[in-house]
Amino acid sequence: MARRALYLAAYDVSQPGRLAVARALVGGYATGGQKSVHEIFPTPLEKREFIHAMSLLLDEHKDRVLLLQLAPHERSLTQGRARPPADPSCFYFA
């Protein structure tokens, strides 16, 4: 089974139509997050698919995306009602 790694996926999309598509795309991988920053646990293949799909969607002159891998053994700090990210035993993709 492919190992999953924890990433933060953040995006800034200038056009409302592309923004909605980007939100749906990231939401398909997200396990948590808010507004335009989400926690995702992709496999290496899912990460490549995500990057490819975002590269086809975004306007390189107007839009931005950041995919930041978080240190796997560091403790996550949360504020308020946030729950620390967790890699569940299974994922359900709609």
PDB file of N, CA, C and O in Angstrom:
ATOM      1  N   MET A   1       0.840  -1.169   0.000  1.00  0.00           N
ATOM      2  CA  MET A   1       0.000   0.000   0.000  1.00  0.00           C
ATOM      3  C   MET A   1       0.890   1.239   0.000  1.00  0.00           C
ATOM      4  O   MET A   1       1.875   1.299   0.737  1.00  0.00           O
ATOM      5  N   ALA A   2       0.551   2.216  -0.813  1.00  0.00           N
ATOM      6  CA  ALA A   2       1.330   3.448  -0.927  1.00  0.00           C
ATOM      7  C   ALA A   2       1.211   4.267   0.348  1.00  0.00           C
ATOM      8  O   ALA A   2       0.136   4.377   0.936  1.00  0.00           O
ATOM      9  N   ARG A   3       2.328   4.836   0.761  1.00  0.00           N
ATOM     10  CA  ARG A   3       2.343   5.679   1.953  1.00  0.00           C
ATOM     11  C   ARG A   3       1.790   7.058   1.624  1.00  0.00           C
ATOM     12  O   ARG A   3       2.085   7.625   0.572  1.00  0.00           O
ATOM     13  N   ARG A   4       1.003   7.574   2.517  1.00  0.00           N
ATOM     14  CA  ARG A   4       0.453   8.918   2.365  1.00  0.00           C
ATOM     15  C   ARG A   4       1.284   9.882   3.196  1.00  0.00           C
ATOM     16  O   ARG A   4       1.800   9.518   4.252  1.00  0.00           O
ATOM     17  N   ALA A   5       1.410  11.115   2.713  1.00  0.00           N
ATOM     18  CA  ALA A   5       2.119  12.158   3.441  1.00  0.00           C
ATOM     19  C   ALA A   5       1.161  13.336   3.635  1.00  0.00           C
ATOM     20  O   ALA A   5       0.264  13.563   2.823  1.00  0.00           O
ATOM     21  N   LEU A   6       1.366  14.070   4.712  1.00  0.00           N
ATOM     22  CA  LEU A   6       0.511  15.209   5.013  1.00  0.00           C
ATOM     23  C   LEU A   6       1.037  16.456   4.314  1.00  0.00           C
ATOM     24  O   LEU A   6       2.210  16.807   4.442  1.00  0.00           O
ATOM     25  N   TYR A   7       0.155  17.118   3.576  1.00  0.00           N
ATOM     26  CA  TYR A   7       0.479  18.360   2.877  1.00  0.00           C
ATOM     27  C   TYR A   7      -0.554  19.417   3.226  1.00  0.00           C
ATOM     28  O   TYR A   7      -1.692  19.106   3.576  1.00  0.00           O
ATOM     29  N   LEU A   8      -0.138  20.667   3.126  1.00  0.00           N
ATOM     30  CA  LEU A   8      -1.073  21.782   3.095  1.00  0.00           C
ATOM     31  C   LEU A   8      -1.192  22.192   1.640  1.00  0.00           C
ATOM     32  O   LEU A   8      -0.187  22.423   0.968  1.00  0.00           O
ATOM     33  N   ALA A   9      -2.410  22.282   1.157  1.00  0.00           N
ATOM     34  CA  ALA A   9      -2.675  22.740  -0.203  1.00  0.00           C
ATOM     35  C   ALA A   9      -3.382  24.085  -0.089  1.00  0.00           C
ATOM     36  O   ALA A   9      -4.463  24.183   0.492  1.00  0.00           O
ATOM     37  N   ALA A  10      -2.760  25.114  -0.646  1.00  0.00           N
ATOM     38  CA  ALA A  10      -3.328  26.460  -0.604  1.00  0.00           C
ATOM     39  C   ALA A  10      -3.388  27.004  -2.022  1.00  0.00           C
ATOM     40  O   ALA A  10      -2.518  26.719  -2.845  1.00  0.00           O
ATOM     41  N   TYR A  11      -4.416  27.786  -2.300  1.00  0.00           N
ATOM     42  CA  TYR A  11      -4.550  28.333  -3.645  1.00  0.00           C
ATOM     43  C   TYR A  11      -5.115  29.743  -3.588  1.00  0.00           C
ATOM     44  O   TYR A  11      -5.833  30.110  -2.658  1.00  0.00           O
ATOM     45  N   ASP A  12      -4.773  30.520  -4.602  1.00  0.00           N
ATOM     46  CA  ASP A  12      -5.293  31.874  -4.785  1.00  0.00           C
ATOM     47  C   ASP A  12      -5.635  31.972  -6.267  1.00  0.00           C
ATOM     48  O   ASP A  12      -4.745  32.070  -7.113  1.00  0.00           O
ATOM     49  N   VAL A  13      -6.913  31.947  -6.572  1.00  0.00           N
ATOM     50  CA  VAL A  13      -7.380  31.915  -7.955  1.00  0.00           C
ATOM     51  C   VAL A  13      -8.185  33.176  -8.216  1.00  0.00           C
ATOM     52  O   VAL A  13      -9.088  33.514  -7.451  1.00  0.00           O
ATOM     53  N   SER A  14      -7.856  33.875  -9.302  1.00  0.00           N
ATOM     54  CA  SER A  14      -8.413  35.204  -9.560  1.00  0.00           C
ATOM     55  C   SER A  14      -9.795  35.206 -10.204  1.00  0.00           C
ATOM     56  O   SER A  14     -10.549  36.161 -10.022  1.00  0.00           O
ATOM     57  N   GLN A  15     -10.138  34.184 -10.936  1.00  0.00           N
ATOM     58  CA  GLN A  15     -11.398  34.171 -11.689  1.00  0.00           C
ATOM     59  C   GLN A  15     -12.397  33.254 -10.979  1.00  0.00           C
ATOM     60  O   GLN A  15     -12.054  32.114 -10.666  1.00  0.00           O
ATOM     61  N   PRO A  16     -13.623  33.721 -10.717  1.00  0.00           N
ATOM     62  CA  PRO A  16     -14.601  32.938  -9.947  1.00  0.00           C
ATOM     63  C   PRO A  16     -14.876  31.536 -10.509  1.00  0.00           C
ATOM     64  O   PRO A  16     -15.052  30.599  -9.731  1.00  0.00           O
ATOM     65  N   GLY A  17     -14.917  31.373 -11.802  1.00  0.00           N
ATOM     66  CA  GLY A  17     -15.172  30.051 -12.377  1.00  0.00           C
ATOM     67  C   GLY A  17     -14.050  29.077 -12.075  1.00  0.00           C
ATOM     68  O   GLY A  17     -14.297  27.942 -11.665  1.00  0.00           O
ATOM     69  N   ARG A  18     -12.810  29.521 -12.279  1.00  0.00           N
ATOM     70  CA  ARG A  18     -11.648  28.670 -11.963  1.00  0.00           C
ATOM     71  C   ARG A  18     -11.541  28.434 -10.458  1.00  0.00           C
ATOM     72  O   ARG A  18     -11.126  27.361 -10.019  1.00  0.00           O
ATOM     73  N   LEU A  19     -11.921  29.449  -9.664  1.00  0.00           N
ATOM     74  CA  LEU A  19     -11.891  29.308  -8.216  1.00  0.00           C
ATOM     75  C   LEU A  19     -12.818  28.181  -7.765  1.00  0.00           C
ATOM     76  O   LEU A  19     -12.441  27.369  -6.920  1.00  0.00           O
ATOM     77  N   ALA A  20     -14.006  28.128  -8.312  1.00  0.00           N
ATOM     78  CA  ALA A  20     -14.962  27.069  -7.946  1.00  0.00           C
ATOM     79  C   ALA A  20     -14.422  25.693  -8.322  1.00  0.00           C
ATOM     80  O   ALA A  20     -14.567  24.736  -7.562  1.00  0.00           O
ATOM     81  N   VAL A  21     -13.805  25.597  -9.487  1.00  0.00           N
ATOM     82  CA  VAL A  21     -13.241  24.315  -9.923  1.00  0.00           C
ATOM     83  C   VAL A  21     -12.059  23.939  -9.031  1.00  0.00           C
ATOM     84  O   VAL A  21     -11.926  22.779  -8.642  1.00  0.00           O
ATOM     85  N   ALA A  22     -11.199  24.909  -8.701  1.00  0.00           N
ATOM     86  CA  ALA A  22     -10.057  24.642  -7.816  1.00  0.00           C
ATOM     87  C   ALA A  22     -10.542  24.190  -6.446  1.00  0.00           C
ATOM     88  O   ALA A  22      -9.983  23.260  -5.865  1.00  0.00           O
ATOM     89  N   ARG A  23     -11.580  24.841  -5.926  1.00  0.00           N
ATOM     90  CA  ARG A  23     -12.137  24.470  -4.620  1.00  0.00           C
ATOM     91  C   ARG A  23     -12.644  23.022  -4.656  1.00  0.00           C
ATOM     92  O   ARG A  23     -12.415  22.260  -3.718  1.00  0.00           O
ATOM     93  N   ALA A  24     -13.315  22.656  -5.716  1.00  0.00           N
ATOM     94  CA  ALA A  24     -13.824  21.287  -5.841  1.00  0.00           C
ATOM     95  C   ALA A  24     -12.682  20.286  -5.990  1.00  0.00           C
ATOM     96  O   ALA A  24     -12.718  19.200  -5.410  1.00  0.00           O
ATOM     97  N   LEU A  25     -11.681  20.655  -6.763  1.00  0.00           N
ATOM     98  CA  LEU A  25     -10.532  19.768  -6.972  1.00  0.00           C
ATOM     99  C   LEU A  25      -9.814  19.508  -5.652  1.00  0.00           C
ATOM    100  O   LEU A  25      -9.558  18.356  -5.303  1.00  0.00           O
ATOM    101  N   VAL A  26      -9.489  20.564  -4.922  1.00  0.00           N
ATOM    102  CA  VAL A  26      -8.800  20.401  -3.641  1.00  0.00           C
ATOM    103  C   VAL A  26      -9.707  19.673  -2.654  1.00  0.00           C
ATOM    104  O   VAL A  26      -9.248  18.822  -1.892  1.00  0.00           O
ATOM    105  N   GLY A  27     -10.993  20.010  -2.670  1.00  0.00           N
ATOM    106  CA  GLY A  27     -11.935  19.362  -1.765  1.00  0.00           C
ATOM    107  C   GLY A  27     -12.011  17.857  -1.958  1.00  0.00           C
ATOM    108  O   GLY A  27     -12.300  17.123  -1.012  1.00  0.00           O
ATOM    109  N   GLY A  28     -11.754  17.392  -3.174  1.00  0.00           N
ATOM    110  CA  GLY A  28     -11.750  15.957  -3.442  1.00  0.00           C
ATOM    111  C   GLY A  28     -10.617  15.219  -2.759  1.00  0.00           C
ATOM    112  O   GLY A  28     -10.697  14.007  -2.559  1.00  0.00           O
ATOM    113  N   TYR A  29      -9.568  15.931  -2.399  1.00  0.00           N
ATOM    114  CA  TYR A  29      -8.415  15.337  -1.724  1.00  0.00           C
ATOM    115  C   TYR A  29      -8.362  15.694  -0.240  1.00  0.00           C
ATOM    116  O   TYR A  29      -7.640  15.052   0.522  1.00  0.00           O
ATOM    117  N   ALA A  30      -9.115  16.707   0.176  1.00  0.00           N
ATOM    118  CA  ALA A  30      -8.971  17.286   1.519  1.00  0.00           C
ATOM    119  C   ALA A  30      -9.537  16.399   2.612  1.00  0.00           C
ATOM    120  O   ALA A  30     -10.561  15.736   2.450  1.00  0.00           O
ATOM    121  N   THR A  31      -8.829  16.416   3.730  1.00  0.00           N
ATOM    122  CA  THR A  31      -9.332  15.766   4.939  1.00  0.00           C
ATOM    123  C   THR A  31      -9.724  16.814   5.963  1.00  0.00           C
ATOM    124  O   THR A  31     -10.340  16.492   6.979  1.00  0.00           O
ATOM    125  N   GLY A  32      -9.376  18.056   5.706  1.00  0.00           N
ATOM    126  CA  GLY A  32      -9.715  19.149   6.604  1.00  0.00           C
ATOM    127  C   GLY A  32      -9.196  20.447   6.024  1.00  0.00           C
ATOM    128  O   GLY A  32      -8.523  20.453   4.993  1.00  0.00           O
ATOM    129  N   GLY A  33      -9.507  21.534   6.682  1.00  0.00           N
ATOM    130  CA  GLY A  33      -9.024  22.826   6.235  1.00  0.00           C
ATOM    131  C   GLY A  33     -10.110  23.871   6.309  1.00  0.00           C
ATOM    132  O   GLY A  33     -11.202  23.625   6.821  1.00  0.00           O
ATOM    133  N   GLN A  34      -9.792  25.042   5.790  1.00  0.00           N
ATOM    134  CA  GLN A  34     -10.762  26.122   5.778  1.00  0.00           C
ATOM    135  C   GLN A  34     -10.422  27.089   4.666  1.00  0.00           C
ATOM    136  O   GLN A  34      -9.257  27.274   4.316  1.00  0.00           O
ATOM    137  N   LYS A  35     -11.452  27.702   4.116  1.00  0.00           N
ATOM    138  CA  LYS A  35     -11.322  28.649   3.003  1.00  0.00           C
ATOM    139  C   LYS A  35     -10.431  28.080   1.917  1.00  0.00           C
ATOM    140  O   LYS A  35     -10.805  27.091   1.288  1.00  0.00           O
ATOM    141  N   SER A  36      -9.260  28.670   1.670  1.00  0.00           N
ATOM    142  CA  SER A  36      -8.439  28.193   0.559  1.00  0.00           C
ATOM    143  C   SER A  36      -7.163  27.494   1.026  1.00  0.00           C
ATOM    144  O   SER A  36      -6.182  27.445   0.283  1.00  0.00           O
ATOM    145  N   VAL A  37      -7.162  26.957   2.239  1.00  0.00           N
ATOM    146  CA  VAL A  37      -6.036  26.168   2.744  1.00  0.00           C
ATOM    147  C   VAL A  37      -6.601  24.863   3.288  1.00  0.00           C
ATOM    148  O   VAL A  37      -7.476  24.866   4.154  1.00  0.00           O
ATOM    149  N   HIS A  38      -6.093  23.751   2.773  1.00  0.00           N
ATOM    150  CA  HIS A  38      -6.638  22.442   3.144  1.00  0.00           C
ATOM    151  C   HIS A  38      -5.524  21.465   3.479  1.00  0.00           C
ATOM    152  O   HIS A  38      -4.409  21.577   2.969  1.00  0.00           O
ATOM    153  N   GLU A  39      -5.837  20.508   4.339  1.00  0.00           N
ATOM    154  CA  GLU A  39      -4.935  19.407   4.654  1.00  0.00           C
ATOM    155  C   GLU A  39      -5.277  18.257   3.715  1.00  0.00           C
ATOM    156  O   GLU A  39      -6.439  17.871   3.588  1.00  0.00           O
ATOM    157  N   ILE A  40      -4.260  17.718   3.063  1.00  0.00           N
ATOM    158  CA  ILE A  40      -4.489  16.568   2.200  1.00  0.00           C
ATOM    159  C   ILE A  40      -3.456  15.489   2.523  1.00  0.00           C
ATOM    160  O   ILE A  40      -2.338  15.804   2.931  1.00  0.00           O
ATOM    161  N   PHE A  41      -3.822  14.232   2.346  1.00  0.00           N
ATOM    162  CA  PHE A  41      -2.961  13.074   2.575  1.00  0.00           C
ATOM    163  C   PHE A  41      -2.860  12.274   1.279  1.00  0.00           C
ATOM    164  O   PHE A  41      -3.366  11.152   1.231  1.00  0.00           O
ATOM    165  N   PRO A  42      -2.233  12.793   0.230  1.00  0.00           N
ATOM    166  CA  PRO A  42      -2.185  12.038  -1.026  1.00  0.00           C
ATOM    167  C   PRO A  42      -1.084  10.981  -1.037  1.00  0.00           C
ATOM    168  O   PRO A  42      -0.067  11.111  -0.356  1.00  0.00           O
ATOM    169  N   THR A  43      -1.309   9.948  -1.814  1.00  0.00           N
ATOM    170  CA  THR A  43      -0.235   9.017  -2.145  1.00  0.00           C
ATOM    171  C   THR A  43       0.659   9.723  -3.169  1.00  0.00           C
ATOM    172  O   THR A  43       0.268  10.767  -3.689  1.00  0.00           O
ATOM    173  N   PRO A  44       1.827   9.195  -3.469  1.00  0.00           N
ATOM    174  CA  PRO A  44       2.657   9.825  -4.511  1.00  0.00           C
ATOM    175  C   PRO A  44       1.927   9.957  -5.856  1.00  0.00           C
ATOM    176  O   PRO A  44       2.071  10.972  -6.536  1.00  0.00           O
ATOM    177  N   LEU A  45       1.155   8.951  -6.239  1.00  0.00           N
ATOM    178  CA  LEU A  45       0.397   9.026  -7.492  1.00  0.00           C
ATOM    179  C   LEU A  45      -0.683  10.104  -7.414  1.00  0.00           C
ATOM    180  O   LEU A  45      -0.840  10.886  -8.351  1.00  0.00           O
ATOM    181  N   GLU A  46      -1.420  10.153  -6.319  1.00  0.00           N
ATOM    182  CA  GLU A  46      -2.454  11.179  -6.161  1.00  0.00           C
ATOM    183  C   GLU A  46      -1.851  12.578  -6.169  1.00  0.00           C
ATOM    184  O   GLU A  46      -2.453  13.513  -6.697  1.00  0.00           O
ATOM    185  N   LYS A  47      -0.668  12.724  -5.588  1.00  0.00           N
ATOM    186  CA  LYS A  47       0.012  14.023  -5.593  1.00  0.00           C
ATOM    187  C   LYS A  47       0.326  14.451  -7.025  1.00  0.00           C
ATOM    188  O   LYS A  47       0.085  15.602  -7.391  1.00  0.00           O
ATOM    189  N   ARG A  48       0.857  13.547  -7.832  1.00  0.00           N
ATOM    190  CA  ARG A  48       1.149  13.866  -9.247  1.00  0.00           C
ATOM    191  C   ARG A  48      -0.128  14.215  -9.998  1.00  0.00           C
ATOM    192  O   ARG A  48      -0.141  15.161 -10.786  1.00  0.00           O
ATOM    193  N   GLU A  49      -1.202  13.462  -9.766  1.00  0.00           N
ATOM    194  CA  GLU A  49      -2.484  13.748 -10.424  1.00  0.00           C
ATOM    195  C   GLU A  49      -3.015  15.117 -10.007  1.00  0.00           C
ATOM    196  O   GLU A  49      -3.518  15.868 -10.843  1.00  0.00           O
ATOM    197  N   PHE A  50      -2.908  15.444  -8.725  1.00  0.00           N
ATOM    198  CA  PHE A  50      -3.358  16.733  -8.213  1.00  0.00           C
ATOM    199  C   PHE A  50      -2.580  17.874  -8.873  1.00  0.00           C
ATOM    200  O   PHE A  50      -3.177  18.834  -9.360  1.00  0.00           O
ATOM    201  N   ILE A  51      -1.266  17.769  -8.890  1.00  0.00           N
ATOM    202  CA  ILE A  51      -0.426  18.810  -9.490  1.00  0.00           C
ATOM    203  C   ILE A  51      -0.751  18.971 -10.972  1.00  0.00           C
ATOM    204  O   ILE A  51      -0.835  20.093 -11.471  1.00  0.00           O
ATOM    205  N   HIS A  52      -0.932  17.870 -11.666  1.00  0.00           N
ATOM    206  CA  HIS A  52      -1.252  17.941 -13.096  1.00  0.00           C
ATOM    207  C   HIS A  52      -2.603  18.625 -13.321  1.00  0.00           C
ATOM    208  O   HIS A  52      -2.725  19.496 -14.183  1.00  0.00           O
ATOM    209  N   ALA A  53      -3.609  18.231 -12.549  1.00  0.00           N
ATOM    210  CA  ALA A  53      -4.943  18.825 -12.704  1.00  0.00           C
ATOM    211  C   ALA A  53      -4.911  20.323 -12.396  1.00  0.00           C
ATOM    212  O   ALA A  53      -5.532  21.110 -13.110  1.00  0.00           O
ATOM    213  N   MET A  54      -4.197  20.724 -11.348  1.00  0.00           N
ATOM    214  CA  MET A  54      -4.101  22.148 -11.016  1.00  0.00           C
ATOM    215  C   MET A  54      -3.345  22.913 -12.105  1.00  0.00           C
ATOM    216  O   MET A  54      -3.702  24.048 -12.420  1.00  0.00           O
ATOM    217  N   SER A  55      -2.314  22.307 -12.677  1.00  0.00           N
ATOM    218  CA  SER A  55      -1.546  23.002 -13.723  1.00  0.00           C
ATOM    219  C   SER A  55      -2.393  23.237 -14.969  1.00  0.00           C
ATOM    220  O   SER A  55      -2.191  24.228 -15.672  1.00  0.00           O
ATOM    221  N   LEU A  56      -3.332  22.345 -15.252  1.00  0.00           N
ATOM    222  CA  LEU A  56      -4.227  22.533 -16.395  1.00  0.00           C
ATOM    223  C   LEU A  56      -5.283  23.600 -16.103  1.00  0.00           C
ATOM    224  O   LEU A  56      -5.758  24.270 -17.020  1.00  0.00           O
ATOM    225  N   LEU A  57      -5.644  23.755 -14.854  1.00  0.00           N
ATOM    226  CA  LEU A  57      -6.719  24.666 -14.459  1.00  0.00           C
ATOM    227  C   LEU A  57      -6.262  26.118 -14.307  1.00  0.00           C
ATOM    228  O   LEU A  57      -6.950  27.036 -14.754  1.00  0.00           O
ATOM    229  N   LEU A  58      -5.123  26.322 -13.686  1.00  0.00           N
ATOM    230  CA  LEU A  58      -4.713  27.661 -13.278  1.00  0.00           C
ATOM    231  C   LEU A  58      -4.089  28.471 -14.400  1.00  0.00           C
ATOM    232  O   LEU A  58      -3.468  27.927 -15.314  1.00  0.00           O
ATOM    233  N   ASP A  59      -4.266  29.777 -14.312  1.00  0.00           N
ATOM    234  CA  ASP A  59      -3.600  30.728 -15.196  1.00  0.00           C
ATOM    235  C   ASP A  59      -2.276  31.081 -14.520  1.00  0.00           C
ATOM    236  O   ASP A  59      -2.268  31.694 -13.452  1.00  0.00           O
ATOM    237  N   GLU A  60      -1.169  30.700 -15.129  1.00  0.00           N
ATOM    238  CA  GLU A  60       0.130  30.867 -14.476  1.00  0.00           C
ATOM    239  C   GLU A  60       0.502  32.324 -14.218  1.00  0.00           C
ATOM    240  O   GLU A  60       1.376  32.590 -13.393  1.00  0.00           O
ATOM    241  N   HIS A  61      -0.131  33.267 -14.895  1.00  0.00           N
ATOM    242  CA  HIS A  61       0.167  34.681 -14.702  1.00  0.00           C
ATOM    243  C   HIS A  61      -0.701  35.333 -13.630  1.00  0.00           C
ATOM    244  O   HIS A  61      -0.350  36.395 -13.117  1.00  0.00           O
ATOM    245  N   LYS A  62      -1.828  34.711 -13.286  1.00  0.00           N
ATOM    246  CA  LYS A  62      -2.772  35.330 -12.351  1.00  0.00           C
ATOM    247  C   LYS A  62      -3.021  34.517 -11.083  1.00  0.00           C
ATOM    248  O   LYS A  62      -3.361  35.089 -10.048  1.00  0.00           O
ATOM    249  N   ASP A  63      -2.861  33.208 -11.143  1.00  0.00           N
ATOM    250  CA  ASP A  63      -3.243  32.332 -10.041  1.00  0.00           C
ATOM    251  C   ASP A  63      -2.004  31.718  -9.384  1.00  0.00           C
ATOM    252  O   ASP A  63      -0.924  31.675  -9.972  1.00  0.00           O
ATOM    253  N   ARG A  64      -2.191  31.249  -8.163  1.00  0.00           N
ATOM    254  CA  ARG A  64      -1.115  30.603  -7.413  1.00  0.00           C
ATOM    255  C   ARG A  64      -1.643  29.376  -6.690  1.00  0.00           C
ATOM    256  O   ARG A  64      -2.802  29.322  -6.279  1.00  0.00           O
ATOM    257  N   VAL A  65      -0.765  28.390  -6.547  1.00  0.00           N
ATOM    258  CA  VAL A  65      -1.063  27.215  -5.735  1.00  0.00           C
ATOM    259  C   VAL A  65       0.206  26.857  -4.974  1.00  0.00           C
ATOM    260  O   VAL A  65       1.315  27.003  -5.488  1.00  0.00           O
ATOM    261  N   LEU A  66       0.030  26.390  -3.747  1.00  0.00           N
ATOM    262  CA  LEU A  66       1.148  25.971  -2.915  1.00  0.00           C
ATOM    263  C   LEU A  66       0.814  24.597  -2.365  1.00  0.00           C
ATOM    264  O   LEU A  66      -0.262  24.384  -1.807  1.00  0.00           O
ATOM    265  N   LEU A  67       1.740  23.674  -2.525  1.00  0.00           N
ATOM    266  CA  LEU A  67       1.604  22.345  -1.947  1.00  0.00           C
ATOM    267  C   LEU A  67       2.824  22.147  -1.059  1.00  0.00           C
ATOM    268  O   LEU A  67       3.938  21.980  -1.556  1.00  0.00           O
ATOM    269  N   LEU A  68       2.618  22.165   0.240  1.00  0.00           N
ATOM    270  CA  LEU A  68       3.699  22.160   1.209  1.00  0.00           C
ATOM    271  C   LEU A  68       3.628  20.889   2.038  1.00  0.00           C
ATOM    272  O   LEU A  68       2.652  20.659   2.752  1.00  0.00           O
ATOM    273  N   GLN A  69       4.676  20.056   1.942  1.00  0.00           N
ATOM    274  CA  GLN A  69       4.699  18.841   2.747  1.00  0.00           C
ATOM    275  C   GLN A  69       5.114  19.188   4.164  1.00  0.00           C
ATOM    276  O   GLN A  69       6.106  19.882   4.388  1.00  0.00           O
ATOM    277  N   LEU A  70       4.336  18.693   5.116  1.00  0.00           N
ATOM    278  CA  LEU A  70       4.634  18.934   6.520  1.00  0.00           C
ATOM    279  C   LEU A  70       5.500  17.803   7.066  1.00  0.00           C
ATOM    280  O   LEU A  70       5.415  16.664   6.608  1.00  0.00           O
ATOM    281  N   ALA A  71       6.326  18.129   8.042  1.00  0.00           N
ATOM    282  CA  ALA A  71       7.220  17.136   8.641  1.00  0.00           C
ATOM    283  C   ALA A  71       6.395  16.015   9.251  1.00  0.00           C
ATOM    284  O   ALA A  71       5.510  16.279  10.066  1.00  0.00           O
ATOM    285  N   PRO A  72       6.664  14.773   8.876  1.00  0.00           N
ATOM    286  CA  PRO A  72       5.803  13.667   9.305  1.00  0.00           C
ATOM    287  C   PRO A  72       5.826  13.372  10.801  1.00  0.00           C
ATOM    288  O   PRO A  72       4.860  12.823  11.330  1.00  0.00           O
ATOM    289  N   HIS A  73       6.900  13.722  11.488  1.00  0.00           N
ATOM    290  CA  HIS A  73       6.987  13.360  12.897  1.00  0.00           C
ATOM    291  C   HIS A  73       6.832  14.557  13.834  1.00  0.00           C
ATOM    292  O   HIS A  73       6.971  14.423  15.050  1.00  0.00           O
ATOM    293  N   GLU A  74       6.549  15.710  13.271  1.00  0.00           N
ATOM    294  CA  GLU A  74       6.339  16.894  14.100  1.00  0.00           C
ATOM    295  C   GLU A  74       4.894  16.945  14.586  1.00  0.00           C
ATOM    296  O   GLU A  74       3.978  16.505  13.891  1.00  0.00           O
ATOM    297  N   ARG A  75       4.706  17.473  15.757  1.00  0.00           N
ATOM    298  CA  ARG A  75       3.368  17.633  16.311  1.00  0.00           C
ATOM    299  C   ARG A  75       2.684  18.810  15.637  1.00  0.00           C
ATOM    300  O   ARG A  75       3.291  19.869  15.478  1.00  0.00           O
ATOM    301  N   SER A  76       1.435  18.641  15.242  1.00  0.00           N
ATOM    302  CA  SER A  76       0.657  19.727  14.647  1.00  0.00           C
ATOM    303  C   SER A  76       0.063  20.589  15.749  1.00  0.00           C
ATOM    304  O   SER A  76      -0.488  20.072  16.722  1.00  0.00           O
ATOM    305  N   LEU A  77       0.174  21.883  15.599  1.00  0.00           N
ATOM    306  CA  LEU A  77      -0.427  22.811  16.551  1.00  0.00           C
ATOM    307  C   LEU A  77      -1.712  23.357  15.952  1.00  0.00           C
ATOM    308  O   LEU A  77      -1.733  23.771  14.793  1.00  0.00           O
ATOM    309  N   THR A  78      -2.768  23.360  16.722  1.00  0.00           N
ATOM    310  CA  THR A  78      -4.051  23.869  16.262  1.00  0.00           C
ATOM    311  C   THR A  78      -4.553  24.909  17.247  1.00  0.00           C
ATOM    312  O   THR A  78      -4.115  24.956  18.397  1.00  0.00           O
ATOM    313  N   GLN A  79      -5.473  25.740  16.787  1.00  0.00           N
ATOM    314  CA  GLN A  79      -6.060  26.759  17.640  1.00  0.00           C
ATOM    315  C   GLN A  79      -7.575  26.641  17.603  1.00  0.00           C
ATOM    316  O   GLN A  79      -8.144  26.122  16.642  1.00  0.00           O
ATOM    317  N   GLY A  80      -8.218  27.121  18.644  1.00  0.00           N
ATOM    318  CA  GLY A  80      -9.672  27.109  18.683  1.00  0.00           C
ATOM    319  C   GLY A  80     -10.219  25.693  18.712  1.00  0.00           C
ATOM    320  O   GLY A  80      -9.755  24.855  19.484  1.00  0.00           O
ATOM    321  N   ARG A  81     -11.194  25.436  17.881  1.00  0.00           N
ATOM    322  CA  ARG A  81     -11.850  24.129  17.847  1.00  0.00           C
ATOM    323  C   ARG A  81     -11.210  23.163  16.863  1.00  0.00           C
ATOM    324  O   ARG A  81     -11.720  22.061  16.661  1.00  0.00           O
ATOM    325  N   ALA A  82     -10.119  23.551  16.257  1.00  0.00           N
ATOM    326  CA  ALA A  82      -9.477  22.715  15.242  1.00  0.00           C
ATOM    327  C   ALA A  82      -8.997  21.394  15.835  1.00  0.00           C
ATOM    328  O   ALA A  82      -8.548  21.332  16.980  1.00  0.00           O
ATOM    329  N   ARG A  83      -9.102  20.351  15.035  1.00  0.00           N
ATOM    330  CA  ARG A  83      -8.584  19.038  15.415  1.00  0.00           C
ATOM    331  C   ARG A  83      -7.280  18.806  14.673  1.00  0.00           C
ATOM    332  O   ARG A  83      -7.160  19.195  13.511  1.00  0.00           O
ATOM    333  N   PRO A  84      -6.299  18.180  15.316  1.00  0.00           N
ATOM    334  CA  PRO A  84      -5.058  17.865  14.600  1.00  0.00           C
ATOM    335  C   PRO A  84      -5.356  16.944  13.420  1.00  0.00           C
ATOM    336  O   PRO A  84      -6.258  16.110  13.509  1.00  0.00           O
ATOM    337  N   PRO A  85      -4.612  17.077  12.310  1.00  0.00           N
ATOM    338  CA  PRO A  85      -4.836  16.194  11.166  1.00  0.00           C
ATOM    339  C   PRO A  85      -4.500  14.760  11.531  1.00  0.00           C
ATOM    340  O   PRO A  85      -3.601  14.507  12.334  1.00  0.00           O
ATOM    341  N   ALA A  86      -5.218  13.839  10.944  1.00  0.00           N
ATOM    342  CA  ALA A  86      -4.985  12.422  11.200  1.00  0.00           C
ATOM    343  C   ALA A  86      -5.089  11.659   9.894  1.00  0.00           C
ATOM    344  O   ALA A  86      -5.911  11.982   9.036  1.00  0.00           O
ATOM    345  N   ASP A  87      -4.256  10.653   9.753  1.00  0.00           N
ATOM    346  CA  ASP A  87      -4.280   9.793   8.580  1.00  0.00           C
ATOM    347  C   ASP A  87      -5.177   8.596   8.931  1.00  0.00           C
ATOM    348  O   ASP A  87      -4.723   7.642   9.563  1.00  0.00           O
ATOM    349  N   PRO A  88      -6.458   8.652   8.516  1.00  0.00           N
ATOM    350  CA  PRO A  88      -7.374   7.577   8.883  1.00  0.00           C
ATOM    351  C   PRO A  88      -7.020   6.262   8.187  1.00  0.00           C
ATOM    352  O   PRO A  88      -6.237   6.237   7.237  1.00  0.00           O
ATOM    353  N   SER A  89      -7.607   5.183   8.673  1.00  0.00           N
ATOM    354  CA  SER A  89      -7.316   3.872   8.090  1.00  0.00           C
ATOM    355  C   SER A  89      -7.886   3.726   6.682  1.00  0.00           C
ATOM    356  O   SER A  89      -7.429   2.878   5.914  1.00  0.00           O
ATOM    357  N   CYS A  90      -8.880   4.543   6.336  1.00  0.00           N
ATOM    358  CA  CYS A  90      -9.422   4.495   4.983  1.00  0.00           C
ATOM    359  C   CYS A  90      -9.944   5.870   4.588  1.00  0.00           C
ATOM    360  O   CYS A  90     -10.254   6.692   5.449  1.00  0.00           O
ATOM    361  N   PHE A  91     -10.040   6.116   3.295  1.00  0.00           N
ATOM    362  CA  PHE A  91     -10.561   7.355   2.756  1.00  0.00           C
ATOM    363  C   PHE A  91     -11.741   7.026   1.857  1.00  0.00           C
ATOM    364  O   PHE A  91     -11.732   6.016   1.152  1.00  0.00           O
ATOM    365  N   TYR A  92     -12.741   7.867   1.882  1.00  0.00           N
ATOM    366  CA  TYR A  92     -13.901   7.726   0.998  1.00  0.00           C
ATOM    367  C   TYR A  92     -13.880   8.877   0.021  1.00  0.00           C
ATOM    368  O   TYR A  92     -13.938  10.038   0.427  1.00  0.00           O
ATOM    369  N   PHE A  93     -13.797   8.572  -1.264  1.00  0.00           N
ATOM    370  CA  PHE A  93     -13.808   9.598  -2.302  1.00  0.00           C
ATOM    371  C   PHE A  93     -15.130   9.537  -3.016  1.00  0.00           C
ATOM    372  O   PHE A  93     -15.504   8.493  -3.549  1.00  0.00           O
ATOM    373  N   ALA A  94     -15.851  10.653  -3.035  1.00  0.00           N
ATOM    374  CA  ALA A  94     -17.149  10.705  -3.700  1.00  0.00           C
ATOM    375  C   ALA A  94     -16.984  10.997  -5.163  1.00  0.00           C
ATOM    376  O   ALA A  94     -17.973  11.079  -5.891  1.00  0.00           O
TER     377      ALA A  94
END
